[in-house]
Amino acid sequence: MHDSVQGMLRTELSVRRQRLGAALAGAAVQPRLQSLLAQVDEALARMDAGRFGLCDVCNDPIETDRLLADPLVRLCLDHLTTAEASALERDLELARRVQQSLLPSSPCTSGSWRMAYHYRPAGVVSGDYCDVVSGGQGDRYFLLGDVAGKGVAASMLMTQMHGMFRALIPAGLPLTQLVERVSTLLCESTLPTHYATLAAIRALDDGSAELCNAGHVTPILVHQGSVTPLRTGSLPVGMFCSVEYPVTDVPLAAGDGLVLVTDGITEAENAAGAEFGTDRLARVCEQCAGLPAERFVAAILEEVDAFRSGPMADDATVMVVTRIYTGAQVS
């Protein structure tokens, strides 16, 4: 475990110990709180002895995302009791269902724009963030992000981002301020190891679009049959509490599109260990120019699956946003 993560967890455990002590002071005997205090003291003692984060049974490291969610866990996944494993499976299934319920419809048409995506978790839950939100000025927001880490901790941050954007978009903030506000809120309300890359598109019916790239995989513009990787960007959201996020204007004509992916696509490896990469993705996009968004997404996935060797190592999402006609219309 990285020293920064253990230092953060030590601080968290110390805060918990102070609160438990305050709750127990002068109160009647509370066995449950006394048991929790003993567990916190044991965790701090294991840190001092260099044993924190190691499974009590096999001595292998406990999964980091589980420690971040609960620093008192003492068993790795392989050595949970039957009851604990069943409870964890139920919790994961519930988390999966909640996460699936937050995803937008695909394909969908909104004004003069059509969007399709494919969302492919590597495990039960995903750290990829995908959403479509209508603004209050005839604008639409197409959002794709990738939370650092995997598992439940990453899926929780994905859910938090979903709520933040849904709450802030109706305020009508400029795109750069919207992303800055979300980044600040994440930085102030989450653990230091929790941040996310993000590509955000604000699209209007007149064909104009703005793109903000916060440390995300390079978006690809498909314009009149040619492709252009839009290599602009800033730091991931939530990494620091004060970051500016520049916006790029991207006008699109009928038939043009923007392609967004998470790094589970570009970092997919073949048998030789080579990555699919942005250049290969750009070539596929050039071949797909003019296709409806849903067929565009399917073609990218077919190429990635034909290239990839072995099981997926990371969550993978593809989103394609296309301009479907030139006249302005409010949906």
N, C-alpha and C positions, 0 to 999 in steps of 0.2 A: 504494500500500500504506500502511495506517495506520502511524504512527510507533511505536505500541505493539507491533504485530506485528513490524516490522523490528527494534525494540530487543530483543524476545524472541529473534528468530532470530540477532541478533548475539551474544547471550549463549550461545545454543546452539552456534554456530560456534566461539566462543572456548573453550568447554569441550571441544569435539571436538579443537581444535588442541592443547590441553594434553595430552589423552589420547594423541593420535597422537605428540606429541613424546616423551612418557614411554615409549611402546612402542618408539620408534625409538632411544632413547638406549642406547648401548653394545651394541646388537644388530647382528647381521649385516645386510647390505644386504637390504632388503625393498622391492622396487620397487612393489608394490601400495600399501603404507602410505605410501611417499614420494609416489606419485601422488595419494593422498587428501589428504595434507598440502598439496600444491600446489593442489589444488582448493579447499580451505578457505581458504588464503591469497588465492586469486583472488577468492573470494566476499566476503571481508572487504575487499579492495581495491575491489571494485565498490560496496560499501556506502559507503566513504569518498568515492568519486567520484560517488555518486548514481546509479549504474547498476544496482544490485542489483534483481533481480526483473523485468528487462526482457529480452525475447527477443533473442538474439544475431543473429537473422536479420531480423525485422521491427520490432524495437524496441518492440513492444507489451507490455503487462504479462503476465507469466506467471500462470497460474491460482493463486490464493492457497492453495487446499487442496493443490495439488501442492508448493508451496514449504514449507508446513507439514509435509508428509510427508517431503520431501527438499529442504533448502535449497540443495543443490548443482545443482539442475536449471537449465539455461540456455536451453531452448527451450520455446516455447508449444506447445500441442497441434497447431496448424496446421503446425508446422515440424519435427515429429519425423521421423526417418528411417523408412523402411519397416519396418526391423527393430524399431526402438523402438516404433513404433505397433502392430505386431503383438504385441509383448511386453506392452504396456499393455492391449490388448484382451483378451489371455489372462488377465491379472491381474484385470481388471474382471469378466470372466465368472466366474472362480473366486470373487471376492468376492460376486458376485450369488448364486451357488449356495449359498455358506456362509450368507449372510443369509437366503435363502428357507428354508433348513433350520431356522433358529432360530424361525420364526414358528409360532404355535399353530394347531391345527385350527380350522376355521370352517365351519359353526356347531358349537358344542359345548355340552353340558349338564353342569353340575357341581353336584351336590346339587340345591338348589331354584332354581338360576340357569341361564339360557341366555344365551350370548354369541355374537355374530356380528360380523365386521369385514370391511372391504375395505381392502387395502393397495396403494396405487398410487404407485410411484416416478416421479419426473419424469425420471430418467435410468436408467442401468444399475443403480446402487445407491442406497439411500435412507438418509436420516438420521432417519426416523421409527422409533420403538421401540414394539413391540406384543408383549404377552405375557400369559399366564394361568398362574398358579402356585398349586398347592394348598399350604396351610400345614399345620401339625401339630396344629391344634385344630379341625378341621372347617371351617376358613375357606378362602376363595379370594381370590386377589389378581388384579385386572384392571388392567393397566398400559398406559398410552399416553403416549408422550413424543415430543418433537421436538427433535433436536439442532441447535444453531446451525450454520449453514453448509450446504454441500451436498457431494456427491461422496464420494470415498474417505475423507477425514478424518472426515466426519460419520458415515459407515457404521461406521468403526472404533470411534468412541465409542458408537454404538448397540450394537455387539457387547459392549463393555466393560460397559455398563449391564445388559445381559441377564445376563452372568455374575455381576455383583455382587448383583442381586436374587435370582437363583437360589441363590447361596451364603448369603445372609443371611436369607431368609424362613424356612428351617427352624429358625433360632434362636429364633423366637417373639417377636421384639421388637414392642412397640407400634408402630402405623403411623407415628406421628410420629417415633419414634426410628429406625425403619427408613429413612425418607426422609432424615433427618438424617445417618445413617451413610453412605448412598450418596453424598450430596452432599459430605461431608467427604472420602471416598475419591477421588471424581472431582477435587475441587479440588486434592488433594495429589499426584495421579498423572497429571494431564493438563496440557496447555498452557493458559495464561490465557484464550485465546480459545475454549476448548472448554467448553461448558456445555449444559444441556438443560432445556426445560420438561417438566413431568410431571404427569399426573393419575393418582392411584393410588386404587383402590377395594379395601377389605377387606370381604368379604361373608360373612355367616353364614347358616345354614339357617333361623334363626328370622325372617329377613326384615330383620334389622338390617344396616346397612352404614355404613362410615366412608369419607369422601372426603378426600384430601389433594391440594390443588392447588398445585403449585410453579411459578407463573408461566405456567400453561398456558391455552389457550383455554377460556373459560367453559363448564363442563359444564352440561348441561340435565337437570333432573329432570322426568320425565313421571309425574304422580300423579293417578289417577282422571280421566283425560282432559284435565287441564290441565297447562301447562308452567311451570316456574320456572327461570330461569337462576340458577345457584348462584355468585354473584359474590363468592367468597372466594378468597384465594390468597396466596402468598408469592413469594419470589424463585426463579428457576430453580435447579436443583441444579447444583453444581459451580462456581457463579459466585463464591461466597465459602466459606471453610472453616468458618465458624461461623454457621449460620443456623437459627432455629427454624421448624418447619413445623407450623402448627395443623391440626387435624383436625375435620371437620364430621360430626355424626351424621346419617344419611339413612335413616330407616326406609322400607321399601318393602312394599306389599301385592301380592298376586297381580295380574299385569298391568301393574304399574308398571315403570319402567325409568330407566336413566341413559344419556345420550348423550354420548360423548366424540369430539372430532374434533381433527385438527391444523390449523394455520393455512392449509395448502394448500386446505382446504375454505372457511373463512370469508373468505379473501383472494382467492378466485377472482373474476376481473373479467369484466364483460360488455363489449360493444363501446363503451359510453359511458365505461368506466373505473370504474364503480361496483362495489363489492365485494359478494359474496354476504352476508356479515355474520352476526353472531350473531342478530339479530332475525329475519331471513329464515329462518335455520335453526330458530329456535324455532317459527315458524309451521308449517314443514314437520313438525316433531316433533308438534305438536298434531294435525295431520291424520293422523298415523301411530299415535296412541295406541292401544294394545291389539294392534297387529300383532306377529307373531313377530319375534324379533330380526333374522333374516336378511332378511325382507321390509322391515323398518324401514330397514335399511342400504341395500337396493336402492332404496327410495323416495327417500332423501336423495341418493344418487348421481345418480338420474335428474333431480332438481331442479337439482342443481349443474351437471350436463352441459348441461341445457337453458338454464341461465343463462349459463354460461361462453362466452367468445368467444376463439378461438385456442387454441394449445397450452398445456398446463399449465406454469406457471412454478415450481411447488414440489411437493414430495412431498405426498401427500394420503392421510389414513387416517381412516376412520370406524369407531367401535366402539360397539355398543349392547349393554347388559347389562340383561336383564329378569328379574323374579321370576316364576316359572312356576307356583308353587302355594304354599299357606300352611303345610302341615304340615312339620315338621322331619324331615329324612332325611339320612343320611350316605351319600354316593356311594361 
